[in-house]
Amino acid sequence: MSDQEDHSEATNRYDPSGIEERHGIIPTWLGIVYAAMLVWMVWYTIVFWSDKG
Amino acid sequence: MSTVATTVFDDGRASPTSATAAGGLFDRDLILKFMAAGAFWLVFAPTVGAIVAIKFNYYDFLGHVSWLSWGRLRPVHVMGVVFGGFSTTVIGLTYFIVPRLCGVPMYKPQWGYSIFWGWNIALVAGFVSLMLGYNSGIEAGEFPLWVSIPVEIVLCMVAIQVLVTIKRRTEPRLYVSLWYMAAAYIWTALNYAFGHFILPYSMPGVNNAAMHGLYIHYVVGLWITPIGLAVAYYFLPLAAKRPLYSHKLSLVGFWALAFFYPFVGTHHYIYSPIPYWTQTIAIVASMMLIIPVWTVVQNFYGTFVGGWKNFQESYAAKFIVIGALYYLLGCFQGSTEALREMQRLTHFTDFVIGHSHLTVFGTFVIWATAGMYWVTPRLARRELYSKGLAQWHYWLTVAGFSVMAGDLTLQGMMQGTMLQAGTDFVESMVAMKPYWIIRSLAGIVMDVGAALGFWNLYMTIRHGKLIEMPAAVPVDYLPEPKWS
């Protein structure tokens, strides 16, 4: 297991609630969604900034 | 790391004694009072909603008494769900979650009872005032001034308690619920004042409409959403009995919400005299909410992977999971609804009402309900009174709500299509009558489910079977009841 995988699997425990959380990852599919949305945001803002009638 | 208080109750069971006074982290009696009040409002407000829905088909239902008219009851329903049922419950859960995550008792715990009574008396005064016709005219900000002032004071008091408690915490890290909670209380203390003290008295015309759009969406996006997410993020890993899937995703979700949501509000005014670029920013921000929403949903379902057996055994888990599904559907609907072509189709139709129900009730009220199912038996130290009633609550809610949301969405698109085809508006309304009947019946089904469920939780507090406890337990000891 790589260091990066070790890190993402590392857990932290919050006392006294007993909640645990993994450091975790951002799944690839979600990263693609982020990138696509950001590109779309720039495109839409530029194209639709003003009413062209 | 925090230390757990070791004070012991005489009988080691539920006690009306203030736990914080006895050296514990939280006050069981206070939180259970909030749960009971929240349950009451969560039956009351949707029932008013059902009456309002029936009036669509039978306008003279309940006669011609002015204070039972549609225009008076509709704000009671909206304010009742938002500030009555949902907010009462999440404020109560705040008194449980914040000390448990900070490792210290709530700052000024003696404020808790004043806040409880002040909040609930203000709500009663607010609903009576609305029914008497006193309305400030701002949707979701309709309480008159004499009600808004105590509500604002309460919100500020809880905000101070939350922020100072976080500052005094012994737990070094801030769990995601605390980020959302701190932000929700700061944003809402400001936004409530904006909506109730500034908007009704200034800014006439289109500027007021634009600011109204911001206010109402700040209620949804900067109060209901973050405080609801705080509750869900807290109970998710506990109900799933699994570590939260990803701290990294919770960071992305929080900051994306904080960055994009403030610009969403004016998306209700597409094709209006509001500047075109303002509308475009609102559309873009609405679509970009796909990022925090999908992030949260991935985090929630990722947490359950490997722990689905706990889904079978916990009503808190069941409500969180179904709420996450409605969150995905409702927010995707909301994002795409902002697009100009979708606005053209859906504006002035019940599509919008379907969306608001999917998010406010389907997601956040349901997540608050999950919190109630987790907290109530543990704090009462009693088993859930009836698994059967909980089962009815869950399935009547799911069935009734799914039909209602689907019906409103479908009828909205049909009416929008009719209007685009040139049908007269009144004729399009007549065509909607069968859908309104289905909506009313579905709402009544939901209300019956809610009444059964919250009666079940009330009976759990009063008559649930006492859980066998060890001989000596810490004052904050939480037993592990079945089914919650």
Interface residues (C-beta under 8 A of the other chain):
Chain A: S8 T11 N12 Y14 D15 P16 S17 G18 I19 E20 E21 R22 H23 G24 I25 I26 P27 L30 V33 Y34 M37 W40 M41 Y44 T45 F48 W49 S50 D51
Chain B: M1 S2 V4 L25 I97 R100 L101 G103 E171 R173 Y175 V176 Y234 P237 L238 R242 P243 L244 Y245 S246 H247 K248 L249 S250 V252 Y276 W277 T280 I281 I283 V284 M287 M288 I290 I291 W294 T295 Q298 N299 G302 R340 D476
